[in-house]
Amino acid sequence: MFDWIKNRNKEYPEFWKIYSSKFEKRTSRFVVLRVEKTGLNPHKDVILTFGAVGVENNAIVVNDSFEVVLLQYKYLHENGLSNEFIIESKQPKLGESEALQAFVEYIENAILVGHRIHFDVEIINEALYRLGCSRLKNEALDIEIMYQKLNDSGDRSFSIDDLCKIYKVAKSDRISAAEDAYTIALLFLKLKSRLGLN
């Protein structure tokens, strides 16, 4: 109870207040998300890149996209990892706090879609806590769970490659978070149609 009172009286950053106000009305916009990270532990690992694309009216909106590389030099140096990817990348580069703010401003109140998206949401939430924010408020859909429900195969796991083979979706040879997001968006539209979701 005391945590609730403390959080209720907490002064959040301005961008978080604006983001929170977006949830007063429902949205028809989906944001398909791919997060590249150093691992799956939200308390130890960090986000390296965001890739996202918008989906509305059963279509991918190519000009509604987001991609950024996060400058995580400190983490990479402390863990003896190479920062060659960050240096070589041609994508926009931002520090973690700037990238998270830009990401939150981009997604607004959209429904998030991803593959095993709970890992992405947890690491984003952990990074948001470091900025003095709360948890993401967006609903989230997972394409793997959608496929499991459609085929009554809840005990089996399916990678993005598995789902691409099943639905005959070609994957790009050049792997980036944005291209993965686009591939996930194609799979999402197929699953959404088969499940009869609006």
Buried (B, 14 or more C-beta within 10 A) or exposed (E): EEEEEEEEEEEBBEBBEEBBEBEEEEBEBBBBBBBBBBEEEBEEBBBBBBBBBBBBEEEBBEEBBBBBBBBBEEBBEEEEEEEEBBEEBEBEBBEBBBBBBBBBEBBBBBBBBBBBBEBBBBBBBBBBEEBEBBEBEBBBBBBBBBBBEEEEEEEEEBEBEEBBEEBEBEBEEEEBBBBBBBBBBBBBBBBBEEEEEE
